[in-house]
Amino acid sequence: MQSDTLPLFSTSDGDRLAEVLQAQFSAWLASAPARGPRQQGALREESAQIYADMWQAFIAYCAPFDESSGTRSLRLNPVDGLGREDLLAFLAFAAVRPQRQMRTGQAQVELTPRYSWRLLQLIDRVLNHGREEQGLPPVEAPLELMQEAPYRYANASALTPVPDVLTDAQAAALIRHCTACSALDPSVGVTWKVVRDRTAAALMLGAGLAPGQVRVLTIEDVASEGGPEAGVPWRLSIAADGSSAAHQVPIAPWAARQLRFWLDIRAAQGPAMQQSRWLFPSTTAGKPWSHPACHRAAVGVMEESGIEGGSPFRLRHTFAVRQLQNGHPEAEVARWMGYADTGPMKRYRHVLSAPAAGLV
């Protein structure tokens, strides 16, 4: 910024910085930075005012006003440089600044990831617009922080809910827990129902099934012949329901071996269970598993694995994301999930996952 553009009667470095930052915002706004399908025109007046308010919060952090002296002090000069920690400190400040307290009547407001994302985006655009005009290298910190959780997909969540998926560590813990038993041992609490519950959870993560699909599986739905491992189930046939058509889905090898273990345990529980058509009966008499009981069982297995909160649908979402990350086409994964087209797969495009422990 040239010296002749600075205010004549500035009394502090903070005052001068506030003027520079305000000038940069005005220049950016004058460049008509509209976004949208046409990529043209200026911001709407309402949007411009929102951005102006957001920028004032940034100025208030960088150059806080001292009422006793009537001038601004200098806390941060983003014109000279801006780092990740500077931005995190600003977001913490923005969450509790007086203007927000007056607007909400609350003593403290936690910024949503989406609002934080918008603040970071504005800082990136305004500062780098000015730097580009001056032929300076861009400031990288805002864009880099926008790529981190929880900001990375906060903006996308306004359009399509981002599904809750397991972390790599959580998925590994669940797999270890589901496959930990090799035999029944009631003395340590390993009953047939424990194996049933863990196998059901294994199919939610290893085959992408919803709890309602798991509980209505029948023995006839399990394909054990013709798979990659002799005698080990490798594919399930899922009946049509109100939300998906009839379809088939492969089973992850670790979940397939767990299902083989359950079939052996199931066969040892007596003729009544053997004669039941249900893959996961609720009793040794072969009665069907109720939806609430199946849901509770899955939640219990998750909690035993150290995964607190959330729905068993997290396991189904994790399956989908991991198969996409493994390189399977959206159309193929959509078919495994029972979707008629790839439309519902949009929700997974904004989610990254660690390397999958799934189909190989």
N, C-alpha and C positions, 0 to 999 in steps of 0.2 A: 504494500500500500504506500503510495507517494505521500510525503510529508504535507504537501499542500492540500490533501484531502482530509486531514485531521482537523478536529475542531479547534478554533482559535483560543478558546479559554479553558481547555482541559486542565484540570488541577492535579491529576494523578495518572499513573500508568493504567490503573483500572478503568478510569474514565475513557482514556484513549482506546483501550482494548474494546470496551463496550461499543464505541463508535465504529471501530473497524469491523467488528462482528455484525453490527446492524447494517453497515454498508454492504457487507458480503451477502447478507440475506436479501437485501433490497435488489442487489444485482442479480442474484439467482432468481428471485421472483420475477424480475423484469425479463428474464430469458424465456418466460412462458414454459415452465417445466411440467406441463400437463402429462399425465400418464393415462393409458387406456388403449383400446383397440385401434384408434386412429393415430395415436401418438402425435397429436397436434393440438393447437389452441393453448389458452392459458388456464391456470387453475381457476376453479369457481371461487367466487368471493368467500363463500363459507369455508371452503378448504384452505384458502389463503389465510384466513383469520386463525384457523386452527393451527396451521403451521407457524404463524407469527407468535401465537401464545407459546407453542412448544419451544420456539427459538429463544423467546424471552427467558424461559426457564434455564436454557443453556447459558445465556449471558449472565443470569443471576448467579449461576454457579461459578463461572469463570471470573467474574468481576463483581463480587457481592457489594451491595450498597451499605455504607456505614452511616446511619442516621445521625450520629453524634458529630461527624465531620462534614456530612453532606456530600461526600465523595465516595468513589468506589475503590476498593482495594483490589489487589491482583492475586487470585488463587491459582489460576491455570491459564496459560496462553496457548490455545490450540493452534494459533498461527505459526508458532515456532515448532510445535510437535505435540502429538497426542498418542497416548498408549492405552493398552487394554485396561490397566488398573485405573487410569484417569476416567475412562468411560464408565466402569463399574461404580466408581465413587460418585459420578454424576447421577447415575440411575438411582443410587441409594438416596441422594439428595432430592431428586425429583419426586420420590415417593412421599416425602414428608414436607415439601416446601409449603410455606404459609398459604399460597394461593389455592393449593389443592385442599388444605385443611378447611379453608373458608368455604370452598365449593361443596364439600361433602359433609362438613360438620363433624368429621372424625379426627381424632388426634393423630392417626397415622394411616396412610393408604399404601397398600402394596401394589406397585405397578403390575398390570397384567403383562405377560410376555408379548402380546400383540402391541400394546402401547409402547413398551420398551423398544420393540423392533422398529416402530415408526420413528421414535426419537433417534435411534441409531442411523436409520436410513436418511433422515433429514440432515443430521450432522455430516454424514458422508457426502450427500449431494451438495450442500451449501459450501462446505470447506473445499471440496475438490473442484467445484465450479470456479471458485476464486483462484485456486492454485493452477488450474488449467489455463485460466486467462493470463496468469503471470508466467506461464511456462515452467512451473515448479512440479516436482514429482508428487504423485497423489499421497494422501494420508491413507494408510492401509488398515489402521486399527478398527474403525467402525465396521467396515465390511467383514473383517475377520471375526469380530465378535458376533456379528449377525449370523455367522455360520455355525455358532455353538448353540447347544441346548441351554435354555429352553427357547431361544429366540429363532432358531433356524427355520422352523415351520410354523411359527406363531401366526404369521400373516395368512398362510394357506389354511389354517384351521378356521378362519372366518368364513371360508367358502366350503370346505369339506372337512368334517371332523377328522382329526388325526387319531388313528386307533392306538390304543394303549397296548404296547408289546413288551415282552420280557427282555431284559438285558441278556447279554451272553452269559454272564455269571448266574443269573436267575434260571435261565434255561438249562445250564449245565447242572445246577443244583437239583432242579426238578427231575431231570433224567436220572441222576444218581439215586435220588430217593425212590423213584418209580421202579427202578430195576435192582434195588438193593437186596431183595429177598430171592433166595433160590429154593426155599422149601417152607412149608407151613410150620409154625412154631408157636402155638397158643401161649406157651409159658412166657414168651416175650411180646405177646400181643399181635403176632403175625397170624391172623385168621384168614379164612377164605374171603371174607368181606373186605379185609385190608388189601388183599391182592386184587380183588375186583375193582376197588376204588382207584388203586394206583394204575391199573391197566386202562381203566376208562380215561383217566387224566392223560395217560400216555398217548391214547388215540386222539385226544383233543390237540395235543402238541405235535404228535408225529404223523397225523393224517388230516388235521385241520377240521375235525368234527366239532359241531356245537353240542352242548349237553343234551339237547332234545334229540339229536340224531344218534348219539351214543346209546341212549337208554332204549331206543326201539330197534337196535340192531338185532338180527336173528342169526342163528347158526348158519343158515343158508346164505347169508350175506358175506361170509368169510371165504375167500378163495385161498386155498393152501397148495393146490396143484399148479405146476407150471411156473413157479416162482424161481428166483435166483438161488434160494436155499431150500433144499429138500425138506418137506414137512413143515416149513415155516410159512405162516400166512403172509401174503404180499399185497393183497388188494381187497378192498371192501366195496360192496354194492350198497349205495345209499338210496333209500326209497324216497319218492317225491313227497314233498310236504307243501305247506302254504307259501313257502318262500323260495323253494328251489325245486328243480326238476330231478327226476331220477338220474343218478350218475354214479361213476366209479372213481375211486381214489386210491392211489398207491400208498403203502405204509412205509414210513421210515424204518430202516433195518432194526434199530434198537427197539422201537415200539412193536415191530413185528415179532421179535423174540420174546418180548414181554407178553404179547397176546398168546403166543404158543404156550408159555408158562401158565397163563390163566386157563387155557383150554384143558391142560392137564389137571389143574386144581379143580376146575369145574366138574370134570368127569369123575373125580374121586369123591364127590359129595353125595352120591347116591342116585338111584334110578329116577327119582322124581325130577331132580335138576337136569339129569341127562336128557330126559324126555321133553323138557321145556324148550320151546322154540326160541326163547330169548337168550341172546348172548350173555347178558348181564342180569340174571334174575335178582329179585330182592330178597328171596328166601330160598331155603333148600327145597321147598315145595315147588319152586319154579315160577312163582308169581312175578308179574312185570314190575320193573323199577319205576317209581313215580318220578315225575319231573323235579319236584322240590327236593326229594331225597338224592337224586343224581347230582343236582346243582350243589347241594350242601356237601356231598362227598368230594366233589372236585375242589371246592373252596378249602375243605379240610386238608386235602393232599397238598395244595399250594401252600397253606399255612405251615404244614409240617416241613415243607421244603425251605421255609424261611421267606416266603413270598406273601407279604401282608397286603390286604386290601385288593380291590379290583375284582373283576368278574372272570369266570372261567373262559369267557370269550377272548380274554387276552391270549390264551393258548392258541386258539384258532387264528387270531390275527398274526401271532408270531409265526405260525406255520406258513401263512401266505407270504409274509415279508421275507422269510428266509428262503423260500423257494424262488422268489423273484431275485433275491440277491445271489442265488446259486446259478442264475442265468436262464431259468425256465421262462418261456414267453408268457405274457399276461393272459393270452387266450387259453393256454394250457392250465395255468393255475386257476383261472376263473372256472374252467370246466371241473377241476377237482373240487372247487368250493361249491359247485352246484349252480353257478350263475349262468344265465342265458347269454350274456355278452360280457364285455370287458368294462362296462360302465362302473360297476362297484369297485373295480380295481384302482380307480383314481385315488381312493383314500390312502393307498399304500405307497403312492409315488413320492410322498413327502417323508417317508420313514426310512432311515438307514438302519442296518442291523449288522452285528458281527457275523463272521463266517458261520454258515448254518451247520447245525449238527443234524441235518435232515436227510433228504434223499441223496444218495450218492450212486 
